[in-house]
Amino acid sequence: MRRPRVPRPRSLAGQLFAMQVVLMAAVVAGCALFAYVTDRAQAEETARRQTTATATAVARSPAVAGAARSADPTAALQPYAASLTGGTGVTFVTIMAPDGTRWTHPEPDRIGGKYLGHIEEARRGETYSETYRGTLGRSVRTVAPVYDGGRVVALVSAGITVDRISEQLSKQVTALLGMAGAALALGGLGTYVVNARLRRHTHGMNAAELSRMHDYHEAALHAVREGLVMLDGRRRIALINDGARELLDLGPEAVGAPVAELGLPPSLTGALLAAEPRVDELHLTADRVLVVSTRPVVGGERRGTVVTLRDHTELQALSGELDSERGFTQALRSQAHEAANRLHTVVSLIELGRAEEAVEFATAELELAQALTDRVVDAVAEPVLAALLLGKAAQANERGVELVLTEDSRIDDGVLPPSLPSRDLVTILGNLIDNALEAAQGSPLARVTVTARADAREVLLRVADSGPGISADDHDAVFERGWSTRGPGRGLGLALVRQAAHRGRGAVELGLGPDAGAEFTVRLPLRSAEVPS
């Protein structure tokens, strides 16, 4: 059995359209009613002024006063009164005796009858207006006295029937209703157009669906650990989640700010401002390694850009450690192969009966291999750095480069605080030694000199090589990502060194080494009082 389908609530655009049409109809109807009441009051006031002017003008006519003194006032006044009515003027003009006896009337058979209305004020010499139902129906009328020799000798009543006022008003109301209908139709059409556009923007969803989508949007935005940034068409931050604020080190005021004014590294700023999409690009900030992907939002026009940020700082550090371990393994494999060759040599010497020469050869090789190991273990008690130096020494030996640890090198175990992780030290020292080995390899001296020293104030890591050095023009660019003398796809090591030094609130210096090659010096403070601003 099929369940009855529950009708879907009307969309937000449909609800707004219905509300706007009802509101507009109510406003138009109210305006029409107000205009009708106002026009009717104005029409009655206009009729009252018109009847007053007519009655007063007739009462002041000398012919009327003269006819009032004649034996037959009707004969003289009836044609005159009839000539004043019709057209757009008054409906009737009645001239009567002071006691109210009609001398004239639009209907001749009513002449001689009593006037229907109030005449007391007019008999006292006052002009009086009223709305009264007479023989012609309800009318607005004015009664004025006729003076002769200072006394009232007749009364003049001029009136306009309410039917005529209503007829005039109906024409105005018809025009008003036409205008109101046109305004309602035009407003409804405009409302429909606006709501059609709103329906497209809201995708036909109702208010409950939009509210639910907003709640889901907020929850998802703050739940995602990766960084999410949305830029508008003018390259300003329209939306940013908590992860992106942390990765980019931005505050609450970042929303609405242009990307170019955020103080981000130039390469990262260029990626955010680029018109074309970017996929998994590696960019460095002061403290982090970020993988950036961008995608433009296009809907008829460029509306903005969606940016995702992933933190690969730890992954990059682990990758560096893995590279060091891989190099160490390869060096050990090479040393094992070399040791096998030397062992065969010792065995061959013994078989040839040259035991003393075999002992001398084996002792010399053992002393040479053990000397550097003893020097590193004695000077660097930090196990991670000691292992790194031994591995790099094996790599240097394989490449034909001499790795020298200076006499003043000394790092005792437990000296390094938790705020200075050994992983950052591996990143700094490992990348500097790798670059130095590449620079020194093939040079006449082929030597890399390493200093690793820690005192009460700072940790000093210094690596010098016998290579060609770095020109003064490149001293600033050498730390930028992508700068390398070894071809494309390189140039990340020194950028990571500067980043790790920045995380440790230290500094990197580039100078000339004792063997005329490049010398990099990294100083990392051990006490907060020594931290540079």
Salt bridges, closest charged atoms under 4 A:
GLU44 OE2 - ARG40 NE 3.74
GLU45 OE1 - ARG48 NH1 3.41
GLU45 OE2 - ARG49 NH1 3.68
ASP99 OD2 - LYS114 NZ 3.76
GLU107 OE1 - ARG110 NE 2.67
GLU130 OE1 - HIS118 ND1 2.78
ASP148 OD2 - ARG69 NH1 2.50
GLU209 OE1 - ARG8 NH2 2.78
ASP215 OD1 - HIS214 ND1 3.75
GLU218 OE2 - HIS214 NE2 3.88
GLU218 OE2 - HIS217 ND1 3.59
GLU218 OE1 - HIS222 NE2 3.48
ASP232 OD2 - ARG236 NE 3.03
ASP242 OD2 - HIS222 ND1 2.89
GLU246 OE2 - ARG288 NH2 3.76
GLU276 OE2 - ARG278 NH2 3.19
ASP280 OD1 - ARG310 NH2 2.20
GLU281 OE1 - ARG278 NH1 2.94
GLU281 OE1 - HIS283 NE2 2.91
ASP287 OD1 - HIS502 ND1 2.59
ASP311 OD2 - ARG288 NH1 2.81
GLU321 OE2 - ARG423 NE 3.31
ASP323 OD1 - ARG326 NH1 2.82
GLU338 OE2 - ARG342 NE 3.58
GLU357 OE1 - ARG354 NH1 3.52
GLU365 OE1 - ARG342 NH1 2.79
GLU407 OE1 - ARG375 NH2 3.94
ASP408 OD2 - ARG453 NH1 2.79
ASP412 OD1 - ARG410 NE 3.02
ASP424 OD1 - ARG503 NH2 2.94
ASP434 OD1 - LYS392 NZ 2.65
GLU438 OE1 - ARG486 NE 3.47
GLU438 OE2 - ARG490 NH2 2.67
GLU458 OE2 - ARG523 NH1 2.89
GLU480 OE2 - ARG498 NH2 3.75
GLU509 OE2 - ARG523 NE 3.82
ASP515 OD1 - ARG447 NH2 2.99
GLU519 OE1 - ARG462 NE 3.96
GLU530 OE1 - ARG457 NH2 3.48
GLU530 OE2 - ARG527 NH2 3.31
